[in-house]
C-alpha cells in the first residue's frame, strides 16, 4: 500500500525509484497502482516526474 499523504508519498516513490525501479511505469506495474493518480497527487505539491533523473523533482 502506498502512502496517502503527498509529502510521504514523494519520499516513498523517490526511494523506490532510486533503489528498485528503472522507471515510473515499472514501479506502478509492480505495485499495481495508477500512474496518473501518483502524478496528480505529487503535482499538487509541485513535484513532477523527471524521466532522465527517474525521480520526482
PDB file of N, CA, C, O and CB in Angstrom:
ATOM      1  N   UNK A   1       0.838  -1.186   0.000  1.00  0.00           N
ATOM      2  CA  UNK A   1       0.000   0.000   0.000  1.00  0.00           C
ATOM      3  C   UNK A   1       0.886   1.254   0.000  1.00  0.00           C
ATOM      4  O   UNK A   1       1.880   1.335   0.722  1.00  0.00           O
ATOM      5  CB  UNK A   1      -0.955  -0.004   1.225  1.00  0.00           C
ATOM      6  N   UNK A   2       0.499   2.214  -0.820  1.00  0.00           N
ATOM      7  CA  UNK A   2       1.301   3.432  -0.903  1.00  0.00           C
ATOM      8  C   UNK A   2       0.718   4.505   0.015  1.00  0.00           C
ATOM      9  O   UNK A   2      -0.487   4.515   0.269  1.00  0.00           O
ATOM     10  CB  UNK A   2       1.368   3.946  -2.363  1.00  0.00           C
ATOM     11  N   UNK A   3       1.566   5.407   0.514  1.00  0.00           N
ATOM     12  CA  UNK A   3       1.107   6.468   1.413  1.00  0.00           C
ATOM     13  C   UNK A   3       0.084   7.395   0.740  1.00  0.00           C
ATOM     14  O   UNK A   3       0.132   7.609  -0.471  1.00  0.00           O
ATOM     15  CB  UNK A   3       2.301   7.286   1.903  1.00  0.00           C
ATOM     16  N   UNK A   4      -0.808   7.922   1.513  1.00  0.00           N
ATOM     17  CA  UNK A   4      -1.838   8.843   1.012  1.00  0.00           C
ATOM     18  C   UNK A   4      -1.366  10.300   1.080  1.00  0.00           C
ATOM     19  O   UNK A   4      -1.709  11.101   0.210  1.00  0.00           O
ATOM     20  CB  UNK A   4      -3.140   8.675   1.818  1.00  0.00           C
ATOM     21  N   UNK A   5      -0.592  10.645   2.095  1.00  0.00           N
ATOM     22  CA  UNK A   5      -0.082  11.998   2.257  1.00  0.00           C
ATOM     23  C   UNK A   5       0.913  12.316   1.139  1.00  0.00           C
ATOM     24  O   UNK A   5       1.846  11.540   0.930  1.00  0.00           O
ATOM     25  CB  UNK A   5       0.580  12.169   3.643  1.00  0.00           C
ATOM     26  N   UNK A   6       0.752  13.425   0.416  1.00  0.00           N
ATOM     27  CA  UNK A   6       1.629  13.729  -0.716  1.00  0.00           C
ATOM     28  C   UNK A   6       3.121  13.816  -0.365  1.00  0.00           C
ATOM     29  O   UNK A   6       3.956  13.350  -1.140  1.00  0.00           O
ATOM     30  CB  UNK A   6       1.201  15.017  -1.330  1.00  0.00           C
ATOM     31  N   UNK A   7       3.467  14.395   0.769  1.00  0.00           N
ATOM     32  CA  UNK A   7       4.878  14.529   1.142  1.00  0.00           C
ATOM     33  C   UNK A   7       5.478  13.157   1.461  1.00  0.00           C
ATOM     34  O   UNK A   7       6.599  12.856   1.053  1.00  0.00           O
ATOM     35  CB  UNK A   7       5.034  15.478   2.356  1.00  0.00           C
ATOM     36  N   UNK A   8       4.743  12.346   2.177  1.00  0.00           N
ATOM     37  CA  UNK A   8       5.203  10.990   2.480  1.00  0.00           C
ATOM     38  C   UNK A   8       5.265  10.162   1.206  1.00  0.00           C
ATOM     39  O   UNK A   8       6.182   9.361   1.026  1.00  0.00           O
ATOM     40  CB  UNK A   8       4.278  10.316   3.514  1.00  0.00           C
ATOM     41  N   UNK A   9       4.297  10.352   0.327  1.00  0.00           N
ATOM     42  CA  UNK A   9       4.285   9.657  -0.962  1.00  0.00           C
ATOM     43  C   UNK A   9       5.514  10.022  -1.783  1.00  0.00           C
ATOM     44  O   UNK A   9       6.129   9.153  -2.400  1.00  0.00           O
ATOM     45  CB  UNK A   9       3.007   9.993  -1.746  1.00  0.00           C
ATOM     46  N   UNK A  10       5.873  11.288  -1.794  1.00  0.00           N
ATOM     47  CA  UNK A  10       7.060  11.742  -2.524  1.00  0.00           C
ATOM     48  C   UNK A  10       8.304  10.993  -2.056  1.00  0.00           C
ATOM     49  O   UNK A  10       9.065  10.477  -2.875  1.00  0.00           O
ATOM     50  CB  UNK A  10       7.256  13.257  -2.346  1.00  0.00           C
ATOM     51  N   UNK A  11       8.505  10.935  -0.776  1.00  0.00           N
ATOM     52  CA  UNK A  11       9.661  10.235  -0.215  1.00  0.00           C
ATOM     53  C   UNK A  11       9.630   8.751  -0.563  1.00  0.00           C
ATOM     54  O   UNK A  11      10.644   8.184  -0.971  1.00  0.00           O
ATOM     55  CB  UNK A  11       9.707  10.417   1.304  1.00  0.00           C
ATOM     56  N   UNK A  12       8.486   8.132  -0.404  1.00  0.00           N
ATOM     57  CA  UNK A  12       8.309   6.709  -0.681  1.00  0.00           C
ATOM     58  C   UNK A  12       8.607   6.394  -2.151  1.00  0.00           C
ATOM     59  O   UNK A  12       9.366   5.473  -2.452  1.00  0.00           O
ATOM     60  CB  UNK A  12       6.879   6.270  -0.324  1.00  0.00           C
ATOM     61  N   UNK A  13       8.001   7.168  -3.068  1.00  0.00           N
ATOM     62  CA  UNK A  13       8.162   6.919  -4.502  1.00  0.00           C
ATOM     63  C   UNK A  13       9.601   7.163  -4.933  1.00  0.00           C
ATOM     64  O   UNK A  13      10.166   6.351  -5.665  1.00  0.00           O
ATOM     65  CB  UNK A  13       7.209   7.807  -5.315  1.00  0.00           C
ATOM     66  N   UNK A  14      10.201   8.258  -4.498  1.00  0.00           N
ATOM     67  CA  UNK A  14      11.581   8.534  -4.908  1.00  0.00           C
ATOM     68  C   UNK A  14      12.555   7.486  -4.380  1.00  0.00           C
ATOM     69  O   UNK A  14      13.505   7.121  -5.073  1.00  0.00           O
ATOM     70  CB  UNK A  14      12.003   9.914  -4.426  1.00  0.00           C
ATOM     71  N   UNK A  15      12.331   7.002  -3.169  1.00  0.00           N
ATOM     72  CA  UNK A  15      13.169   5.927  -2.635  1.00  0.00           C
ATOM     73  C   UNK A  15      13.034   4.671  -3.489  1.00  0.00           C
ATOM     74  O   UNK A  15      14.035   4.056  -3.856  1.00  0.00           O
ATOM     75  CB  UNK A  15      12.793   5.620  -1.172  1.00  0.00           C
ATOM     76  N   UNK A  16      11.805   4.294  -3.804  1.00  0.00           N
ATOM     77  CA  UNK A  16      11.573   3.096  -4.623  1.00  0.00           C
ATOM     78  C   UNK A  16      12.191   3.255  -6.011  1.00  0.00           C
ATOM     79  O   UNK A  16      12.815   2.329  -6.528  1.00  0.00           O
ATOM     80  CB  UNK A  16      10.060   2.811  -4.748  1.00  0.00           C
ATOM     81  N   UNK A  17      12.016   4.437  -6.612  1.00  0.00           N
ATOM     82  CA  UNK A  17      12.587   4.669  -7.940  1.00  0.00           C
ATOM     83  C   UNK A  17      14.113   4.598  -7.891  1.00  0.00           C
ATOM     84  O   UNK A  17      14.735   4.023  -8.784  1.00  0.00           O
ATOM     85  CB  UNK A  17      12.135   6.036  -8.491  1.00  0.00           C
ATOM     86  N   UNK A  18      14.703   5.166  -6.878  1.00  0.00           N
ATOM     87  CA  UNK A  18      16.165   5.180  -6.752  1.00  0.00           C
ATOM     88  C   UNK A  18      16.724   3.776  -6.520  1.00  0.00           C
ATOM     89  O   UNK A  18      17.730   3.396  -7.120  1.00  0.00           O
ATOM     90  CB  UNK A  18      16.589   6.103  -5.604  1.00  0.00           C
ATOM     91  N   UNK A  19      16.070   3.010  -5.652  1.00  0.00           N
ATOM     92  CA  UNK A  19      16.655   1.743  -5.207  1.00  0.00           C
ATOM     93  C   UNK A  19      16.168   0.500  -5.947  1.00  0.00           C
ATOM     94  O   UNK A  19      16.868  -0.513  -5.974  1.00  0.00           O
ATOM     95  CB  UNK A  19      16.381   1.571  -3.770  1.00  0.00           C
ATOM     96  N   UNK A  20      14.966   0.562  -6.554  1.00  0.00           N
ATOM     97  CA  UNK A  20      14.388  -0.680  -7.063  1.00  0.00           C
ATOM     98  C   UNK A  20      13.865  -0.662  -8.498  1.00  0.00           C
ATOM     99  O   UNK A  20      13.753  -1.723  -9.114  1.00  0.00           O
ATOM    100  CB  UNK A  20      13.298  -1.067  -6.192  1.00  0.00           C
ATOM    101  N   UNK A  21      13.544   0.501  -9.046  1.00  0.00           N
ATOM    102  CA  UNK A  21      12.864   0.538 -10.340  1.00  0.00           C
ATOM    103  C   UNK A  21      13.593   1.419 -11.346  1.00  0.00           C
ATOM    104  O   UNK A  21      14.162   2.451 -10.990  1.00  0.00           O
ATOM    105  CB  UNK A  21      11.440   1.031 -10.166  1.00  0.00           C
ATOM    106  N   UNK A  22      13.567   0.999 -12.603  1.00  0.00           N
ATOM    107  CA  UNK A  22      14.230   1.758 -13.659  1.00  0.00           C
ATOM    108  C   UNK A  22      13.380   2.904 -14.178  1.00  0.00           C
ATOM    109  O   UNK A  22      13.898   3.816 -14.822  1.00  0.00           O
ATOM    110  CB  UNK A  22      14.590   0.845 -14.797  1.00  0.00           C
ATOM    111  N   UNK A  23      12.070   2.870 -13.905  1.00  0.00           N
ATOM    112  CA  UNK A  23      11.196   3.962 -14.329  1.00  0.00           C
ATOM    113  C   UNK A  23       9.867   3.896 -13.573  1.00  0.00           C
ATOM    114  O   UNK A  23       9.571   2.928 -12.873  1.00  0.00           O
ATOM    115  CB  UNK A  23      10.953   3.905 -15.857  1.00  0.00           C
ATOM    116  N   UNK A  24       9.087   4.950 -13.738  1.00  0.00           N
ATOM    117  CA  UNK A  24       7.811   5.062 -13.015  1.00  0.00           C
ATOM    118  C   UNK A  24       6.813   4.006 -13.456  1.00  0.00           C
ATOM    119  O   UNK A  24       6.052   3.499 -12.632  1.00  0.00           O
ATOM    120  CB  UNK A  24       7.210   6.446 -13.215  1.00  0.00           C
ATOM    121  N   UNK A  25       6.801   3.667 -14.730  1.00  0.00           N
ATOM    122  CA  UNK A  25       5.865   2.644 -15.212  1.00  0.00           C
ATOM    123  C   UNK A  25       6.142   1.286 -14.572  1.00  0.00           C
ATOM    124  O   UNK A  25       5.207   0.569 -14.215  1.00  0.00           O
ATOM    125  CB  UNK A  25       5.948   2.525 -16.738  1.00  0.00           C
ATOM    126  N   UNK A  26       7.414   0.930 -14.424  1.00  0.00           N
ATOM    127  CA  UNK A  26       7.772  -0.343 -13.794  1.00  0.00           C
ATOM    128  C   UNK A  26       7.314  -0.368 -12.335  1.00  0.00           C
ATOM    129  O   UNK A  26       6.807  -1.383 -11.858  1.00  0.00           O
ATOM    130  CB  UNK A  26       9.297  -0.579 -13.879  1.00  0.00           C
ATOM    131  N   UNK A  27       7.492   0.740 -11.636  1.00  0.00           N
ATOM    132  CA  UNK A  27       7.043   0.834 -10.246  1.00  0.00           C
ATOM    133  C   UNK A  27       5.527   0.667 -10.169  1.00  0.00           C
ATOM    134  O   UNK A  27       5.026  -0.107  -9.354  1.00  0.00           O
ATOM    135  CB  UNK A  27       7.467   2.187  -9.624  1.00  0.00           C
ATOM    136  N   UNK A  28       4.806   1.386 -11.011  1.00  0.00           N
ATOM    137  CA  UNK A  28       3.334   1.320 -10.987  1.00  0.00           C
ATOM    138  C   UNK A  28       2.830  -0.074 -11.332  1.00  0.00           C
ATOM    139  O   UNK A  28       1.881  -0.561 -10.716  1.00  0.00           O
ATOM    140  CB  UNK A  28       2.739   2.338 -11.963  1.00  0.00           C
ATOM    141  N   UNK A  29       3.454  -0.716 -12.307  1.00  0.00           N
ATOM    142  CA  UNK A  29       3.062  -2.080 -12.665  1.00  0.00           C
ATOM    143  C   UNK A  29       3.278  -3.034 -11.499  1.00  0.00           C
ATOM    144  O   UNK A  29       2.406  -3.839 -11.171  1.00  0.00           O
ATOM    145  CB  UNK A  29       3.849  -2.561 -13.890  1.00  0.00           C
ATOM    146  N   UNK A  30       4.441  -2.936 -10.879  1.00  0.00           N
ATOM    147  CA  UNK A  30       4.780  -3.848  -9.791  1.00  0.00           C
ATOM    148  C   UNK A  30       3.905  -3.619  -8.558  1.00  0.00           C
ATOM    149  O   UNK A  30       3.505  -4.574  -7.892  1.00  0.00           O
ATOM    150  CB  UNK A  30       6.247  -3.692  -9.421  1.00  0.00           C
ATOM    151  N   UNK A  31       3.611  -2.369  -8.260  1.00  0.00           N
ATOM    152  CA  UNK A  31       2.798  -2.053  -7.082  1.00  0.00           C
ATOM    153  C   UNK A  31       1.306  -2.024  -7.402  1.00  0.00           C
ATOM    154  O   UNK A  31       0.484  -1.753  -6.527  1.00  0.00           O
ATOM    155  CB  UNK A  31       3.222  -0.713  -6.503  1.00  0.00           C
ATOM    156  N   UNK A  32       0.963  -2.300  -8.642  1.00  0.00           N
ATOM    157  CA  UNK A  32      -0.427  -2.314  -9.099  1.00  0.00           C
ATOM    158  C   UNK A  32      -1.155  -1.031  -8.693  1.00  0.00           C
ATOM    159  O   UNK A  32      -2.207  -1.059  -8.054  1.00  0.00           O
ATOM    160  CB  UNK A  32      -1.162  -3.538  -8.532  1.00  0.00           C
ATOM    161  N   UNK A  33      -0.552   0.093  -9.088  1.00  0.00           N
ATOM    162  CA  UNK A  33      -1.123   1.400  -8.775  1.00  0.00           C
ATOM    163  C   UNK A  33      -1.214   2.243 -10.044  1.00  0.00           C
ATOM    164  O   UNK A  33      -0.541   1.970 -11.038  1.00  0.00           O
ATOM    165  CB  UNK A  33      -0.278   2.125  -7.700  1.00  0.00           C
ATOM    166  N   UNK A  34      -2.045   3.257  -9.993  1.00  0.00           N
ATOM    167  CA  UNK A  34      -2.298   4.111 -11.148  1.00  0.00           C
ATOM    168  C   UNK A  34      -1.276   5.241 -11.231  1.00  0.00           C
ATOM    169  O   UNK A  34      -1.151   6.047 -10.309  1.00  0.00           O
ATOM    170  CB  UNK A  34      -3.714   4.684 -11.085  1.00  0.00           C
ATOM    171  N   UNK A  35      -0.550   5.290 -12.344  1.00  0.00           N
ATOM    172  CA  UNK A  35       0.475   6.314 -12.539  1.00  0.00           C
ATOM    173  C   UNK A  35      -0.135   7.718 -12.463  1.00  0.00           C
ATOM    174  O   UNK A  35       0.423   8.604 -11.816  1.00  0.00           O
ATOM    175  CB  UNK A  35       1.182   6.112 -13.894  1.00  0.00           C
ATOM    176  N   UNK A  36      -1.265   7.916 -13.117  1.00  0.00           N
ATOM    177  CA  UNK A  36      -1.892   9.242 -13.132  1.00  0.00           C
ATOM    178  C   UNK A  36      -2.252   9.708 -11.719  1.00  0.00           C
ATOM    179  O   UNK A  36      -2.134  10.891 -11.402  1.00  0.00           O
ATOM    180  CB  UNK A  36      -3.149   9.223 -14.013  1.00  0.00           C
ATOM    181  N   UNK A  37      -2.685   8.783 -10.886  1.00  0.00           N
ATOM    182  CA  UNK A  37      -3.033   9.136  -9.504  1.00  0.00           C
ATOM    183  C   UNK A  37      -1.800   9.624  -8.742  1.00  0.00           C
ATOM    184  O   UNK A  37      -1.867  10.612  -8.010  1.00  0.00           O
ATOM    185  CB  UNK A  37      -3.661   7.924  -8.778  1.00  0.00           C
ATOM    186  N   UNK A  38      -0.679   8.931  -8.918  1.00  0.00           N
ATOM    187  CA  UNK A  38       0.571   9.344  -8.269  1.00  0.00           C
ATOM    188  C   UNK A  38       1.007  10.707  -8.798  1.00  0.00           C
ATOM    189  O   UNK A  38       1.343  11.602  -8.022  1.00  0.00           O
ATOM    190  CB  UNK A  38       1.687   8.291  -8.503  1.00  0.00           C
ATOM    191  N   UNK A  39       1.000  10.859 -10.111  1.00  0.00           N
ATOM    192  CA  UNK A  39       1.436  12.129 -10.707  1.00  0.00           C
ATOM    193  C   UNK A  39       0.521  13.282 -10.281  1.00  0.00           C
ATOM    194  O   UNK A  39       1.005  14.382 -10.014  1.00  0.00           O
ATOM    195  CB  UNK A  39       1.461  12.018 -12.246  1.00  0.00           C
ATOM    196  N   UNK A  40      -0.781  13.046 -10.214  1.00  0.00           N
ATOM    197  CA  UNK A  40      -1.708  14.095  -9.780  1.00  0.00           C
ATOM    198  C   UNK A  40      -1.461  14.496  -8.330  1.00  0.00           C
ATOM    199  O   UNK A  40      -1.429  15.680  -7.997  1.00  0.00           O
ATOM    200  CB  UNK A  40      -3.153  13.629  -9.950  1.00  0.00           C
ATOM    201  N   UNK A  41      -1.290  13.510  -7.488  1.00  0.00           N
ATOM    202  CA  UNK A  41      -1.081  13.800  -6.062  1.00  0.00           C
ATOM    203  C   UNK A  41       0.227  14.566  -5.849  1.00  0.00           C
ATOM    204  O   UNK A  41       0.276  15.504  -5.053  1.00  0.00           O
ATOM    205  CB  UNK A  41      -1.068  12.489  -5.240  1.00  0.00           C
ATOM    206  N   UNK A  42       1.280  14.168  -6.557  1.00  0.00           N
ATOM    207  CA  UNK A  42       2.566  14.843  -6.375  1.00  0.00           C
ATOM    208  C   UNK A  42       2.613  16.200  -7.079  1.00  0.00           C
ATOM    209  O   UNK A  42       3.343  17.095  -6.653  1.00  0.00           O
ATOM    210  CB  UNK A  42       3.692  13.960  -6.889  1.00  0.00           C
ATOM    211  N   UNK A  43       1.851  16.352  -8.135  1.00  0.00           N
ATOM    212  CA  UNK A  43       1.793  17.675  -8.779  1.00  0.00           C
ATOM    213  C   UNK A  43       1.088  18.681  -7.873  1.00  0.00           C
ATOM    214  O   UNK A  43       1.311  19.886  -7.993  1.00  0.00           O
ATOM    215  CB  UNK A  43       1.065  17.586 -10.143  1.00  0.00           C
ATOM    216  N   UNK A  44       0.237  18.192  -6.965  1.00  0.00           N
ATOM    217  CA  UNK A  44      -0.445  19.083  -6.024  1.00  0.00           C
ATOM    218  C   UNK A  44       0.528  19.758  -5.060  1.00  0.00           C
ATOM    219  O   UNK A  44       0.207  20.788  -4.468  1.00  0.00           O
ATOM    220  CB  UNK A  44      -1.489  18.307  -5.237  1.00  0.00           C
ATOM    221  N   UNK A  45       1.725  19.172  -4.903  1.00  0.00           N
ATOM    222  CA  UNK A  45       2.774  19.802  -4.081  1.00  0.00           C
ATOM    223  C   UNK A  45       3.934  20.247  -4.976  1.00  0.00           C
ATOM    224  O   UNK A  45       5.059  20.435  -4.514  1.00  0.00           O
ATOM    225  CB  UNK A  45       3.284  18.817  -2.977  1.00  0.00           C
ATOM    226  N   UNK A  46       3.633  20.408  -6.262  1.00  0.00           N
ATOM    227  CA  UNK A  46       4.556  20.965  -7.256  1.00  0.00           C
ATOM    228  C   UNK A  46       5.779  20.076  -7.527  1.00  0.00           C
ATOM    229  O   UNK A  46       6.890  20.577  -7.700  1.00  0.00           O
ATOM    230  CB  UNK A  46       5.021  22.325  -6.800  1.00  0.00           C
ATOM    231  N   UNK A  47       5.565  18.769  -7.561  1.00  0.00           N
ATOM    232  CA  UNK A  47       6.604  17.819  -7.959  1.00  0.00           C
ATOM    233  C   UNK A  47       6.135  17.092  -9.205  1.00  0.00           C
ATOM    234  O   UNK A  47       4.972  16.705  -9.317  1.00  0.00           O
ATOM    235  CB  UNK A  47       6.926  16.808  -6.811  1.00  0.00           C
ATOM    236  N   UNK A  48       7.062  16.912 -10.144  1.00  0.00           N
ATOM    237  CA  UNK A  48       6.745  16.285 -11.425  1.00  0.00           C
ATOM    238  C   UNK A  48       7.833  15.274 -11.754  1.00  0.00           C
ATOM    239  O   UNK A  48       8.998  15.456 -11.401  1.00  0.00           O
ATOM    240  CB  UNK A  48       6.612  17.348 -12.558  1.00  0.00           C
ATOM    241  N   UNK A  49       7.435  14.210 -12.431  1.00  0.00           N
ATOM    242  CA  UNK A  49       8.364  13.132 -12.766  1.00  0.00           C
ATOM    243  C   UNK A  49       9.362  13.587 -13.817  1.00  0.00           C
ATOM    244  O   UNK A  49       8.980  14.097 -14.870  1.00  0.00           O
ATOM    245  CB  UNK A  49       7.602  11.900 -13.260  1.00  0.00           C
ATOM    246  N   UNK A  50      10.632  13.400 -13.529  1.00  0.00           N
ATOM    247  CA  UNK A  50      11.712  13.671 -14.476  1.00  0.00           C
ATOM    248  C   UNK A  50      12.235  12.318 -14.950  1.00  0.00           C
ATOM    249  O   UNK A  50      12.895  11.598 -14.201  1.00  0.00           O
ATOM    250  CB  UNK A  50      12.865  14.546 -13.823  1.00  0.00           C
ATOM    251  N   UNK A  51      11.934  11.985 -16.193  1.00  0.00           N
ATOM    252  CA  UNK A  51      12.282  10.672 -16.744  1.00  0.00           C
ATOM    253  C   UNK A  51      13.800  10.453 -16.748  1.00  0.00           C
ATOM    254  O   UNK A  51      14.266   9.346 -16.476  1.00  0.00           O
ATOM    255  CB  UNK A  51      11.727  10.531 -18.173  1.00  0.00           C
ATOM    256  N   UNK A  52      14.555  11.482 -17.049  1.00  0.00           N
ATOM    257  CA  UNK A  52      16.010  11.336 -17.124  1.00  0.00           C
ATOM    258  C   UNK A  52      16.632  11.095 -15.750  1.00  0.00           C
ATOM    259  O   UNK A  52      17.595  10.337 -15.632  1.00  0.00           O
ATOM    260  CB  UNK A  52      16.627  12.576 -17.759  1.00  0.00           C
ATOM    261  N   UNK A  53      16.100  11.721 -14.730  1.00  0.00           N
ATOM    262  CA  UNK A  53      16.603  11.523 -13.366  1.00  0.00           C
ATOM    263  C   UNK A  53      15.933  10.337 -12.683  1.00  0.00           C
ATOM    264  O   UNK A  53      16.429   9.828 -11.678  1.00  0.00           O
ATOM    265  CB  UNK A  53      16.386  12.784 -12.535  1.00  0.00           C
ATOM    266  N   UNK A  54      14.798   9.898 -13.238  1.00  0.00           N
ATOM    267  CA  UNK A  54      13.977   8.849 -12.645  1.00  0.00           C
ATOM    268  C   UNK A  54      13.604   9.199 -11.197  1.00  0.00           C
ATOM    269  O   UNK A  54      13.710   8.381 -10.283  1.00  0.00           O
ATOM    270  CB  UNK A  54      14.718   7.500 -12.695  1.00  0.00           C
ATOM    271  N   UNK A  55      13.170  10.438 -11.038  1.00  0.00           N
ATOM    272  CA  UNK A  55      12.767  10.945  -9.733  1.00  0.00           C
ATOM    273  C   UNK A  55      11.686  12.008  -9.915  1.00  0.00           C
ATOM    274  O   UNK A  55      11.540  12.575 -10.998  1.00  0.00           O
ATOM    275  CB  UNK A  55      13.984  11.522  -8.964  1.00  0.00           C
ATOM    276  N   UNK A  56      10.945  12.270  -8.869  1.00  0.00           N
ATOM    277  CA  UNK A  56      10.058  13.421  -8.856  1.00  0.00           C
ATOM    278  C   UNK A  56      10.863  14.589  -8.329  1.00  0.00           C
ATOM    279  O   UNK A  56      11.463  14.514  -7.257  1.00  0.00           O
ATOM    280  CB  UNK A  56       8.775  13.164  -7.989  1.00  0.00           C
ATOM    281  N   UNK A  57      10.871  15.663  -9.087  1.00  0.00           N
ATOM    282  CA  UNK A  57      11.651  16.855  -8.711  1.00  0.00           C
ATOM    283  C   UNK A  57      10.779  18.089  -8.755  1.00  0.00           C
ATOM    284  O   UNK A  57      11.251  19.190  -8.472  1.00  0.00           O
ATOM    285  CB  UNK A  57      12.867  17.035  -9.640  1.00  0.00           C
TER     286      UNK A  57
END
